[in-house]
């Protein structure tokens, strides 16, 4: 039962809050259509690749496509919890969040149809560590919010979604696309598409940092301990899946180096942990200002 509406009870919207600033950015930078991306040169480049080079593209696409489908399917419980708490500004931004994830799913599907001509079964590329994160941990942690709305449950969900899946794995995936394709002057349509994804995800990660920082600021050590535990629990499978995905190649095509990707992923992990730890001693206003300043947000 509802007894008031904040937009007409004198409170209104907090346009200076981080969620509203992200909402403004989403409206400005998030209005792009996967169907406008030209994959014709990518299709020509694909035909010129060796069998092993094609295998790397199959693998990267499989991991990203399933990952984007997973985050699209699993986000709703978090939106529901934020809505039930009456955090209107955050819910407004999260509507763009889900819309953008759905566009990412469509974009990878278009890539497969227009570059390969079909959508093959790529599930054999999903390693045990990948399945642990995307088949088990992500859906289970998010769906838990349907019955447990506690700050600790929210923190565990956001760490899994925003800090590990987006902040470590997706960011490392973008880096891998850059190393494999941009440095070899291949697949311009894919690089344009991945650039749009990275821009969208920068806003998603910024929100995750804000949400976790707010929860730590409001609820203290209990939430911080849950964040630390969750980050530690998921670090090994995250790095493990990167490693086991590439160890199948005696020499990784496109000049990609396994140590380079692992070091990049660890750097992303450490960067997120340092930012969250700092929030323990900050006010909510300081958290919002620093998140906008520290994150590259499009």
FIDRENDO-713292 format. One record per residue (C-alpha): x, y, z; residue number from 1; residue in one letter. Coordinates in steps of 0.1 Angstrom, whole numbers, plus 5000, padded with zeros to 4 digits. Layout:
REM FIDRENDO-713292
X, Y, Z, NUM, A
...
***
This chain:
REM FIDRENDO-713292
5000, 5000, 5000, 1, X
5013, 5035, 4991, 2, X
5005, 5067, 5010, 3, X
5025, 5093, 4990, 4, X
5045, 5100, 4959, 5, X
5078, 5118, 4962, 6, X
5074, 5137, 4930, 7, X
5044, 5156, 4943, 8, X
5049, 5156, 4981, 9, X
5075, 5184, 4981, 10, X
5105, 5161, 4979, 11, X
5108, 5158, 4942, 12, X
5138, 5143, 4925, 13, X
5174, 5147, 4936, 14, X
5189, 5158, 4903, 15, X
5224, 5161, 4919, 16, X
5225, 5125, 4930, 17, X
5248, 5101, 4912, 18, X
5219, 5079, 4900, 19, X
5202, 5109, 4883, 20, X
5235, 5120, 4868, 21, X
5240, 5085, 4854, 22, X
5204, 5087, 4841, 23, X
5212, 5118, 4822, 24, X
5243, 5101, 4807, 25, X
5223, 5071, 4798, 26, X
5198, 5092, 4778, 27, X
5226, 5111, 4761, 28, X
5251, 5082, 4753, 29, X
5229, 5051, 4755, 30, X
5207, 5059, 4725, 31, X
5223, 5037, 4699, 32, X
5208, 5009, 4678, 33, X
5227, 4976, 4673, 34, X
5210, 4974, 4639, 35, X
5229, 5005, 4627, 36, X
5263, 4988, 4630, 37, X
5278, 4977, 4597, 38, X
5293, 4942, 4600, 39, X
5301, 4938, 4563, 40, X
5338, 4943, 4566, 41, X
5338, 4919, 4596, 42, X
5323, 4892, 4574, 43, X
5350, 4898, 4548, 44, X
5377, 4897, 4576, 45, X
5362, 4865, 4590, 46, X
5366, 4846, 4557, 47, X
5403, 4855, 4558, 48, X
5410, 4842, 4592, 49, X
5428, 4809, 4599, 50, X
5409, 4781, 4616, 51, X
5425, 4788, 4650, 52, X
5419, 4825, 4647, 53, X
5382, 4818, 4640, 54, X
5382, 4796, 4671, 55, X
5393, 4825, 4692, 56, X
5364, 4847, 4678, 57, X
5339, 4818, 4684, 58, X
5352, 4816, 4720, 59, X
5351, 4853, 4728, 60, X
5316, 4856, 4712, 61, X
5302, 4827, 4731, 62, X
5315, 4840, 4764, 63, X
5301, 4875, 4758, 64, X
5268, 4865, 4743, 65, X
5259, 4841, 4771, 66, X
5272, 4866, 4796, 67, X
5250, 4894, 4782, 68, X
5220, 4871, 4782, 69, X
5227, 4861, 4818, 70, X
5229, 4897, 4831, 71, X
5197, 4906, 4812, 72, X
5178, 4877, 4828, 73, X
5192, 4882, 4863, 74, X
5189, 4919, 4869, 75, X
5152, 4922, 4877, 76, X
5154, 4912, 4914, 77, X
5178, 4940, 4921, 78, X
5155, 4965, 4904, 79, X
5126, 4952, 4925, 80, X
5145, 4956, 4958, 81, X
5155, 4992, 4949, 82, X
5119, 5000, 4939, 83, X
5105, 4985, 4971, 84, X
5129, 5007, 4991, 85, X
5114, 5038, 4974, 86, X
5147, 5048, 4958, 87, X
5131, 5064, 4927, 88, X
5162, 5080, 4913, 89, X
5181, 5047, 4914, 90, X
5152, 5028, 4899, 91, X
5149, 5053, 4870, 92, X
5186, 5047, 4861, 93, X
5182, 5009, 4864, 94, X
5155, 5010, 4838, 95, X
5181, 5021, 4813, 96, X
5205, 4995, 4827, 97, X
5182, 4966, 4818, 98, X
5174, 4981, 4783, 99, X
5211, 4984, 4775, 100, X
5218, 4948, 4785, 101, X
5191, 4937, 4762, 102, X
5206, 4957, 4733, 103, X
5239, 4939, 4740, 104, X
5222, 4906, 4736, 105, X
5207, 4917, 4703, 106, X
5241, 4930, 4690, 107, X
5260, 4898, 4695, 108, X
5232, 4879, 4679, 109, X
5234, 4902, 4649, 110, X
5271, 4897, 4647, 111, X
5267, 4859, 4645, 112, X
5239, 4861, 4618, 113, X
5257, 4887, 4596, 114, X
5293, 4875, 4600, 115, X
5288, 4838, 4603, 116, X
5254, 4834, 4587, 117, X
5241, 4812, 4616, 118, X
5239, 4809, 4654, 119, X
5259, 4778, 4662, 120, X
5259, 4759, 4695, 121, X
5289, 4774, 4713, 122, X
5282, 4761, 4748, 123, X
5313, 4738, 4746, 124, X
5334, 4770, 4751, 125, X
5319, 4775, 4786, 126, X
5345, 4762, 4811, 127, X
5338, 4750, 4846, 128, X
5348, 4783, 4861, 129, X
5326, 4802, 4836, 130, X
5297, 4780, 4845, 131, X
5303, 4785, 4882, 132, X
5299, 4823, 4878, 133, X
5273, 4826, 4851, 134, X
5252, 4794, 4855, 135, X
5253, 4793, 4893, 136, X
5266, 4823, 4913, 137, X
5251, 4852, 4893, 138, X
5215, 4838, 4890, 139, X
5215, 4824, 4925, 140, X
5228, 4856, 4942, 141, X
5204, 4879, 4923, 142, X
5174, 4856, 4927, 143, X
5181, 4855, 4964, 144, X
5170, 4891, 4965, 145, X
5134, 4880, 4959, 146, X
5132, 4867, 4995, 147, X
5161, 4885, 5012, 148, X
5162, 4923, 5008, 149, X
5189, 4928, 5034, 150, X
5218, 4952, 5028, 151, X
5242, 4922, 5029, 152, X
5222, 4903, 5003, 153, X
5222, 4935, 4981, 154, X
5259, 4938, 4985, 155, X
5266, 4902, 4976, 156, X
5244, 4906, 4945, 157, X
5261, 4939, 4934, 158, X
5296, 4925, 4939, 159, X
5287, 4895, 4917, 160, X
5270, 4915, 4890, 161, X
5288, 4949, 4889, 162, X
5323, 4942, 4904, 163, X
5331, 4907, 4891, 164, X
5310, 4901, 4860, 165, X
5312, 4937, 4847, 166, X
5341, 4952, 4864, 167, X
5366, 4924, 4860, 168, X
5354, 4899, 4834, 169, X
5337, 4922, 4809, 170, X
5364, 4948, 4812, 171, X
5390, 4921, 4805, 172, X
5370, 4909, 4775, 173, X
5370, 4944, 4760, 174, X
5407, 4945, 4765, 175, X
5410, 4912, 4747, 176, X
5389, 4924, 4718, 177, X
5412, 4955, 4715, 178, X
5444, 4934, 4716, 179, X
5431, 4908, 4691, 180, X
5412, 4930, 4666, 181, X
5422, 4967, 4668, 182, X
5459, 4960, 4669, 183, X
5455, 4937, 4639, 184, X
5431, 4962, 4621, 185, X
5403, 4937, 4619, 186, X
5365, 4937, 4624, 187, X
5357, 4974, 4625, 188, X
5320, 4968, 4631, 189, X
5327, 4946, 4661, 190, X
5351, 4972, 4676, 191, X
5324, 4999, 4672, 192, X
5299, 4976, 4689, 193, X
5322, 4967, 4717, 194, X
5330, 5004, 4722, 195, X
5293, 5010, 4727, 196, X
5291, 4982, 4752, 197, X
5321, 4995, 4772, 198, X
5305, 5029, 4773, 199, X
5272, 5015, 4787, 200, X
5290, 4992, 4812, 201, X
5310, 5022, 4825, 202, X
5277, 5036, 4838, 203, X
5267, 5002, 4852, 204, X
5300, 4998, 4871, 205, X
5297, 5034, 4884, 206, X
5263, 5026, 4898, 207, X
5276, 4994, 4914, 208, X
5304, 5013, 4931, 209, X
5278, 5039, 4943, 210, X
5254, 5012, 4955, 211, X
5281, 4993, 4974, 212, X
5296, 5025, 4988, 213, X
5262, 5036, 5000, 214, X
5255, 5003, 5017, 215, X
5289, 5004, 5034, 216, X
5283, 5040, 5045, 217, X
5248, 5032, 5058, 218, X
5254, 4998, 5074, 219, X
5291, 4996, 5082, 220, X
5313, 4966, 5089, 221, X
5286, 4939, 5083, 222, X
5282, 4950, 5046, 223, X
5320, 4955, 5042, 224, X
5327, 4920, 5054, 225, X
5302, 4906, 5029, 226, X
5318, 4926, 5001, 227, X
5353, 4914, 5010, 228, X
5341, 4878, 5013, 229, X
5323, 4879, 4980, 230, X
5351, 4895, 4961, 231, X
5375, 4869, 4975, 232, X
5352, 4840, 4967, 233, X
5348, 4850, 4931, 234, X
5384, 4861, 4923, 235, X
5398, 4826, 4918, 236, X
5370, 4813, 4894, 237, X
5372, 4847, 4875, 238, X
5409, 4844, 4869, 239, X
5406, 4806, 4864, 240, X
5381, 4810, 4836, 241, X
5404, 4835, 4818, 242, X
5433, 4811, 4822, 243, X
5416, 4779, 4812, 244, X
5399, 4795, 4782, 245, X
5433, 4804, 4766, 246, X
5455, 4775, 4778, 247, X
5439, 4754, 4750, 248, X
5461, 4773, 4725, 249, X
5498, 4764, 4723, 250, X
5502, 4799, 4708, 251, X
5473, 4823, 4713, 252, X
5463, 4838, 4679, 253, X
5464, 4876, 4672, 254, X
5494, 4881, 4694, 255, X
5473, 4879, 4726, 256, X
5493, 4871, 4757, 257, X
5477, 4852, 4786, 258, X
5499, 4869, 4813, 259, X
5488, 4902, 4799, 260, X
5451, 4894, 4802, 261, X
5455, 4879, 4837, 262, X
5475, 4910, 4849, 263, X
5448, 4933, 4834, 264, X
5420, 4914, 4852, 265, X
5439, 4915, 4885, 266, X
5444, 4952, 4880, 267, X
5407, 4957, 4875, 268, X
5400, 4937, 4907, 269, X
5424, 4956, 4928, 270, X
5411, 4989, 4914, 271, X
5376, 4981, 4924, 272, X
5386, 4969, 4959, 273, X
5406, 5000, 4966, 274, X
5377, 5022, 4956, 275, X
5352, 5004, 4978, 276, X
5375, 5003, 5008, 277, X
5379, 5040, 5006, 278, X
5341, 5045, 5008, 279, X
5342, 5031, 5043, 280, X
5354, 5065, 5056, 281, X
5335, 5088, 5032, 282, X
5301, 5105, 5034, 283, X
5275, 5097, 5007, 284, X
5282, 5131, 4991, 285, X
5319, 5124, 4989, 286, X
5312, 5090, 4975, 287, X
5291, 5104, 4947, 288, X
5316, 5131, 4938, 289, X
5345, 5108, 4938, 290, X
5327, 5081, 4918, 291, X
5320, 5106, 4890, 292, X
5355, 5119, 4891, 293, X
5373, 5085, 4893, 294, X
5352, 5065, 4867, 295, X
5354, 5071, 4830, 296, X
5317, 5073, 4824, 297, X
5300, 5077, 4790, 298, X
***
